Amino acid sequence: MTALLDSAPLGVAVRIAGIDWSAMSEDEGRRLREFGLMEGVEITPLHRGSIFSRDPLALSVGRMRVIIRARQAAMISIEAPHDASGVSEPKPA
């Protein structure tokens, strides 16, 4: 089951299931690829900009921390990460 990154819980690792590259500009797509945001990559949403806004969204991508706009996060579908056997990890309580 997939969801969108803009609604992902903070502090929980997720895997990028897909990115709607056609919904963003060429520059936005290039920037996300430079950050390492591609299908199959595990990321962790860390925090959002403010109490009144969900923009921007800070992510952990490998050893990097990157910031993306909520609009861009809404173009990224996510799923639960898988271990080496391909079995989904249990969801946090």
C-alpha positions as CSV (number, residue, x, y, z in Angstrom):
1,M,0.0,0.0,0.0
2,T,1.3,3.4,-0.9
3,A,0.8,6.9,0.5
4,L,2.2,10.4,-0.4
5,L,5.3,11.7,1.3
6,D,3.6,15.0,2.3
7,S,1.3,13.0,4.7
8,A,4.1,10.7,6.0
9,P,4.6,10.5,9.8
10,L,7.7,12.2,11.1
11,G,10.6,10.1,12.3
12,V,9.5,6.9,10.5
13,A,11.6,5.5,7.7
14,V,9.8,5.0,4.4
15,R,10.8,3.9,0.9
16,I,10.1,5.9,-2.3
17,A,7.7,3.8,-4.4
18,G,7.3,6.3,-7.2
19,I,7.8,9.9,-8.3
20,D,5.5,11.8,-10.7
21,W,8.3,13.4,-12.7
22,S,5.8,14.8,-15.3
23,A,4.1,16.9,-12.6
24,M,7.2,18.9,-11.9
25,S,9.5,21.2,-13.9
26,E,12.8,19.9,-15.3
27,D,14.8,21.9,-12.8
28,E,12.7,20.5,-9.9
29,G,13.3,16.9,-11.1
30,R,17.0,17.5,-11.5
31,R,17.3,18.9,-8.1
32,L,15.4,16.0,-6.5
33,R,17.7,13.5,-8.4
34,E,20.8,15.4,-7.2
35,F,19.5,15.0,-3.6
36,G,19.3,11.2,-4.3
37,L,15.5,11.1,-4.3
38,M,14.7,8.2,-6.6
39,E,12.5,5.2,-6.6
40,G,13.6,2.5,-4.1
41,V,15.6,5.0,-1.8
42,E,14.8,4.9,1.9
43,I,14.2,8.3,3.5
44,T,13.0,9.6,6.8
45,P,10.8,12.7,7.1
46,L,12.3,14.7,10.0
47,H,10.3,17.9,10.6
48,R,8.1,20.4,8.9
49,G,8.6,24.2,8.6
50,S,6.1,25.6,11.1
51,I,3.1,25.0,13.3
52,F,0.8,26.7,10.7
53,S,2.3,25.2,7.5
54,R,3.5,21.8,6.3
55,D,6.1,23.6,4.2
56,P,9.0,22.9,3.8
57,L,9.7,19.3,4.7
58,A,13.1,18.2,6.0
59,L,14.2,14.7,5.1
60,S,17.1,12.4,5.9
61,V,18.4,10.7,2.7
62,G,21.3,8.5,3.6
63,R,23.8,10.6,5.5
64,M,22.3,13.9,4.1
65,R,19.5,16.1,5.3
66,V,17.6,17.8,2.5
67,I,14.6,20.2,2.4
68,I,11.8,20.0,-0.2
69,R,8.6,21.8,-0.6
70,A,5.3,20.2,0.4
71,R,4.1,20.5,-3.2
72,Q,7.1,18.4,-4.3
73,A,6.5,15.9,-1.4
74,A,2.9,15.5,-2.7
75,M,4.4,14.1,-6.0
76,I,6.3,11.3,-4.2
77,S,4.5,8.1,-3.3
78,I,6.0,6.1,-0.4
79,E,5.7,2.6,1.1
80,A,7.0,0.8,4.1
81,P,10.6,-0.2,3.9
82,H,11.5,-3.8,3.2
83,D,14.3,-5.9,4.7
84,A,16.6,-8.1,2.6
85,S,14.0,-10.8,2.4
86,G,11.4,-8.5,0.9
87,V,9.1,-8.6,3.9
88,S,7.7,-5.4,5.1
89,E,8.8,-4.3,8.6
90,P,6.2,-3.9,11.3
91,K,4.6,-0.5,11.6
92,P,5.5,1.4,14.8
93,A,2.7,1.5,17.4
